[in-house]
Amino acid sequence: MLKRHFLKIVRWIIKAVFAFMIVTFFIAVGLKFFNPPITAMMVYKYIQNDHKSIQQEWVQLDEVNATVPLAIIAAEDQNYLNHSGFDFTAIKKAIQHNKTSKTRWGASTISQQLAKNIFLFPTKSILRKGLEAYFTVVLELVLNKKRIMELYINVVETGDSYYGVGVASKHYFRKSAQNIQTEEAALIAAALPNPIVFKVSRPSDYMQKRKRWIVSQMNNLGGTELIKDWYK
């Protein structure tokens, strides 16, 4: 009797997991064609921020100056065009660094960050890390790098209740994302680890230093030639 109940529970768990995978796969497929009206991160921050109104202006990638995605790649994921969702070299370096240093390095790719933003709340647990890995794999299987970047630059937090470079460029620089300049793009990218602490509107000396580093990395990567295929 006990064995029969146990097997029944296992079957239900397997069915639930399978159903979850089917549903989330089709959600990811939908992201190929439709822009998400809201993300898990937006919901979480909306609740945490006393229901402060969310500011977002969706922009297509060809409506954004190429320096913006280039700056994000230079700042956050220089191997973005070559990996399949996880940068194992960066992960290894971060582990080694974190063993001996008080400063912490992260190794999340843009794909991982998109998965976290769209699907997950920013909590810390083994389950969440597992789900992050799962959603990253699904996004990489279904979407190309251009679409992943387009989604990311529109849903990433860029300030207090601001999401995406569309609203960030207008709020911080009084211009459209199409007209943003190299150093402005680099400053937005410099704030992305924590745009509440690292304020684009009042950049600290650290922000200015990181901005200059990002600009140099943009040049080292070959400039906008790196992503020229996205703008044909």
C-alpha positions in Angstrom: 0.0 0.0 0.0 2.7 2.5 1.0 4.7 1.6 -2.1 1.6 2.2 -4.3 1.0 5.7 -2.8 4.7 6.5 -3.2 4.6 5.6 -6.9 1.5 7.6 -7.3 3.2 10.7 -5.8 6.2 10.2 -8.0 4.0 9.9 -11.1 2.2 13.2 -10.2 5.6 14.9 -9.7 6.8 13.7 -13.0 3.6 14.9 -14.7 3.9 18.3 -13.0 7.5 18.8 -14.0 6.7 17.8 -17.6 3.7 20.2 -17.7 5.9 23.0 -16.3 8.5 22.3 -19.0 5.9 22.4 -21.7 4.3 25.6 -20.5 7.6 27.4 -20.0 8.9 26.3 -23.4 5.9 27.7 -25.1 6.3 31.0 -23.1 9.8 31.2 -24.4 8.6 30.6 -28.0 6.2 33.4 -27.5 9.0 35.7 -26.6 10.3 35.3 -30.2 7.3 37.2 -31.4 5.8 39.2 -28.5 7.3 41.6 -26.0 6.5 40.7 -22.4 4.2 43.3 -20.9 5.7 42.7 -17.4 8.4 40.5 -15.8 8.8 38.8 -12.5 11.4 41.3 -11.5 9.1 44.2 -12.2 6.4 42.6 -10.0 8.8 42.0 -7.2 10.2 45.5 -7.3 6.7 47.0 -7.6 5.6 45.3 -4.4 8.9 46.1 -2.6 8.7 49.8 -3.7 5.3 50.6 -2.3 3.6 50.2 -5.7 5.6 52.9 -7.3 4.6 53.2 -11.0 6.7 51.2 -13.4 8.3 53.4 -16.2 9.2 51.6 -19.4 9.3 52.5 -23.1 9.8 49.5 -25.4 12.3 50.0 -28.2 13.2 47.7 -31.0 16.9 46.9 -31.4 17.2 48.8 -34.7 15.8 51.9 -32.8 18.7 51.8 -30.4 22.2 53.1 -31.2 24.6 50.1 -31.6 26.8 51.5 -28.9 24.2 50.5 -26.3 24.3 46.7 -26.8 28.0 46.9 -27.4 28.5 48.7 -24.0 26.4 46.1 -22.2 28.4 43.3 -23.8 31.7 45.0 -22.9 30.5 45.6 -19.3 28.8 42.4 -18.5 29.4 39.5 -20.9 32.3 39.9 -23.4 31.9 36.3 -24.6 28.2 36.8 -25.2 28.3 36.0 -28.9 30.3 32.8 -28.4 28.7 31.0 -25.4 25.5 29.0 -25.2 24.1 30.7 -22.1 26.9 30.0 -19.6 30.5 31.3 -19.7 32.3 28.5 -17.9 35.7 30.3 -18.2 34.3 33.3 -16.4 32.6 31.1 -13.8 36.0 29.4 -13.1 37.8 32.8 -12.8 35.1 34.1 -10.4 35.3 31.1 -8.2 39.1 31.4 -7.9 38.9 35.1 -7.3 36.2 34.8 -4.6 38.2 32.3 -2.7 41.0 34.8 -2.0 39.4 38.3 -2.3 36.9 40.3 -0.2 35.4 41.7 -3.4 33.0 39.4 -5.1 33.0 38.6 -8.8 29.9 37.4 -10.6 29.8 35.4 -13.8 26.2 35.6 -14.9 25.8 36.0 -18.6 23.3 38.3 -20.3 21.2 35.2 -21.0 21.2 34.3 -17.4 20.3 37.8 -16.3 17.4 37.9 -18.8 16.1 34.6 -17.4 16.3 36.0 -13.9 14.5 39.2 -14.9 11.7 37.6 -16.8 10.9 34.5 -14.8 12.3 34.8 -11.3 12.2 36.8 -8.1 15.7 37.9 -6.7 15.8 35.5 -3.9 18.7 33.2 -3.0 18.3 29.5 -3.0 19.5 26.4 -4.7 16.0 26.0 -6.3 16.2 29.5 -7.8 19.7 28.8 -9.2 18.4 25.6 -10.7 15.5 27.4 -12.3 17.8 30.1 -13.5 19.9 27.5 -15.3 16.8 25.8 -16.7 15.3 29.1 -18.1 18.7 30.1 -19.5 18.9 26.9 -21.5 15.4 27.3 -22.8 16.0 30.9 -23.9 19.2 30.0 -25.6 17.5 27.1 -27.4 14.5 29.1 -28.6 15.9 32.7 -29.2 18.9 34.0 -31.1 21.4 36.4 -29.6 19.9 39.4 -31.2 16.5 38.8 -29.7 17.9 37.9 -26.3 19.7 41.3 -26.3 16.6 43.1 -27.5 14.6 41.7 -24.6 17.3 42.4 -22.1 17.8 46.1 -23.0 14.1 46.6 -22.5 13.5 44.7 -19.3 16.7 45.4 -17.3 16.4 47.7 -14.4 18.0 51.1 -15.2 16.9 53.1 -12.2 14.3 53.5 -9.4 11.2 51.9 -11.2 12.8 52.5 -14.6 13.2 49.5 -16.9 15.0 49.5 -20.2 17.3 51.8 -22.1 14.4 53.5 -23.9 13.2 55.3 -20.7 16.7 55.5 -19.3 18.0 57.5 -22.3 15.1 60.0 -22.2 15.2 60.3 -18.4 19.0 60.7 -17.9 20.1 62.3 -21.2 16.9 63.8 -22.7 17.3 62.0 -26.0 16.1 58.9 -27.7 18.0 55.6 -27.5 18.8 56.0 -31.2 20.8 59.2 -30.4 22.7 58.1 -27.4 26.4 58.5 -27.5 29.2 56.1 -26.6 30.0 57.5 -23.1 26.3 57.7 -22.3 25.8 54.1 -23.3 28.8 53.1 -21.2 27.5 55.0 -18.2 24.1 53.1 -18.4 26.0 49.8 -18.6 28.2 50.8 -15.7 25.1 51.2 -13.5 23.5 47.8 -14.4 24.8 45.7 -11.5 22.8 47.9 -9.2 21.2 51.0 -10.7 19.7 52.0 -7.4 23.2 52.3 -5.8 25.1 53.3 -9.0 23.1 56.3 -10.2 23.5 57.4 -13.8 22.1 60.8 -12.9 24.9 61.3 -10.2 27.8 59.1 -11.2 30.4 58.6 -8.5 34.1 58.5 -9.1 33.9 54.7 -9.3 31.1 55.0 -11.9 33.3 57.4 -14.0 36.2 55.1 -13.8 34.1 52.1 -14.7 32.6 54.1 -17.6 36.1 54.8 -19.0 37.0 51.1 -18.7 33.8 50.0 -20.5 34.6 52.5 -23.4 38.1 51.0 -23.7 36.7 47.5 -23.7 34.2 48.5 -26.4 37.1 49.6 -28.5 39.1 46.4 -27.7 36.1 44.3 -28.9 36.3 46.0 -32.3 33.6 48.6 -31.8 30.1 48.3 -33.3 31.6 46.0 -36.0 31.2 43.3 -33.5 27.4 43.4 -33.8 27.1 44.8 -37.3 25.0 41.8 -38.4 22.2 43.0 -36.1 21.8 46.3 -37.9 21.6 45.1 -41.5 
